[in-house]
Amino acid sequence: MSEQTTALVTGANKGIGYEIAAGLGALGWRVGVGARDDARRETAVEKLRAAGVDAFGVPLDVADDASVAAAAAGLDRLDVLVNNAGITGTTPQEPTLVDLDNVRAVLEVNVLGVIRVTNAMLPLLRRSAHPRIVTMSSGVGSLGRQTADAGDTGPISGVYSPSKTYLNGIMVQYAKELKDTNILVNLACPGFVATDLNGFRGHRTPEQGAAIAVRLATLPDDGPTGGYFDDAGPIPW
């Protein structure tokens, strides 16, 4: 990919999203920092620019149709979309105790938000010579891991984990629909990263968690599509 490559990272004002933007920017790319909070977005842009990144802010609330449409209309080029924005939802998360409004809120961001943003950005991506869609999932979205006695599947989650399983499923369908195009569509698992989503309990840094997204964003044209990966390789579905 050339130095003119332009990427958009959703939820890029902090944590893993910020480090993805930083990682792509370090390659010489122009990076859009998508975030709904104006102050945090501009602070992130300023910090990235101070580090030498060609960054620009993109006002973007993935749960709002008008916001997403405006974000797409404001871009004149897009080569790589990184769907990173996500929420965990509130407790309790045991399926017998969940608040259905909590389920709806998480799905609105983690699943519908990704569909909303991806569809809005596809016309731009179709014009790119080397388009990529990278969607940040999680290992807890793997049914293979959740149903195995692996000991690393996290607590019982009737909201967040299933939202990532649904996310995995819809991105596979995007890969199938776009298989005859040059758009590569893949899912990334950052591992257990210390972010505010988990109360900073993770054992990996945001920079470490961002590495798999940067790798998938820079795949060669003959790279995989419809895959689900972490640093170690493919993840069981």
Steps between C-alpha positions, in 0.01 A plus 500: 500500500620853429567775748176662385295225664215638711350311793208564733504353849179516703525553874854629448519765768644262760615147580541244223341726239748777567792258473365361173489855366854558627623176346350575161619857517854381566486336156450841343128459457241774540277393788149611590432494873135407530340585835179652628652711780626822343753589766651152529514465123686826452736422787583168335555668163734755657696227678533297180610803302761579765635148439524569128177331388292654221182479708163669464184487707177337385193574713340157518239332718466148360153467656362801313395479135545871431841512664627207296359640176665836568833332575490314169401814310794684653759258363633524147702181521515186713724197460472331837214490750570379852180435694627537855226678697328276751348482847467223759166594647396513862467226759353256574599303189368158600240411236234431765548848644575728204309818436376486142565871457864426579504228234350738246750774584798270455371356174432852371869585529683168465296357213264751343763772529747291302241425232401867486857626463613226262210554262548876504872468422478227237453738203830665591675168560387368163697779335822404676773293336572307821193518726489329837234466770630401842249448779608472862335199657605303807601147588188480716297513179629155410237234564777242479676661792183573695380140481841347570636457851789727410499711813564823307153596383430760765195531726147408402386759249153510354561837335857585396625156392193418286522843339849409379379161379230677297762745376720213383208349315403815314856577395530151350194583293664824383804297394277263304311782331822684410706196402505598133634847580843610619369584848652278769280461808643361822438488874766577759527400865727730704524271800429605860609862482500741793236756401214679670263238356632246751608733777860475377520139619655371177858378483576638153568860404281685248799511266530121516127466440518726196771296326266240348277772352799673343614168354159426348469856369827456311435157349627445145243477224512119511449493875219318680142620521220383727748410773505537879847559641704588804877537528545122502297441182145385419251473784247212512150620420 
